[in-house]
Amino acid sequence: MLGTLFFLLAALVVIGGVLMRGRVRRVVDSRDPMTDDPVLREILSQQDGEPDPAPPLDEDEIREAEDQFWEEEWDRPEDWRG
């Protein structure tokens, strides 16, 4: 009796694993949407897919910040042995 119960539970686990694997494969292959939210789908359909361009870097400001960093004086480390 106990062996039959374990066999049925094992079969249930195997069937569930096969079904979940198929669902994950469909999501990865983009055949199933990852979400069913219609508002999210509408927002995604309105996007052009291009991120906003980043502003150009100010190289002078970067150089000044780097120079300021290296001009700082550092405290000597404490003796780690106590």
ZIPEHU-V274439 format. One record per residue. N is the residue number from 1. OMEGA is omega in degrees with one decimal (NA if undefined). Layout:
((N OMEGA) (N OMEGA))
This chain:
((1 -178.8) (2 178.1) (3 178.2) (4 179.1) (5 178.2) (6 177.6) (7 179.1) (8 177.9) (9 178.3) (10 177.8) (11 178.5) (12 178.4) (13 -179.8) (14 179.0) (15 178.1) (16 178.6) (17 178.6) (18 179.1) (19 179.8) (20 177.7) (21 177.3) (22 179.3) (23 178.9) (24 179.3) (25 178.4) (26 178.8) (27 -179.2) (28 179.6) (29 178.4) (30 174.4) (31 175.7) (32 175.8) (33 179.4) (34 179.1) (35 179.0) (36 -176.2) (37 -177.5) (38 179.1) (39 178.4) (40 177.8) (41 179.5) (42 178.7) (43 -179.8) (44 179.7) (45 -179.4) (46 179.7) (47 177.7) (48 177.4) (49 -180.0) (50 176.2) (51 177.1) (52 -179.4) (53 179.1) (54 177.5) (55 -179.5) (56 -179.1) (57 177.2) (58 -174.7) (59 177.9) (60 179.3) (61 178.4) (62 179.0) (63 179.9) (64 180.0) (65 178.5) (66 178.0) (67 179.0) (68 179.1) (69 -176.0) (70 177.7) (71 -179.5) (72 176.8) (73 -175.6) (74 175.5) (75 176.8) (76 -179.6) (77 176.6) (78 178.1) (79 -174.4) (80 -178.4) (81 176.0) (82 NA))
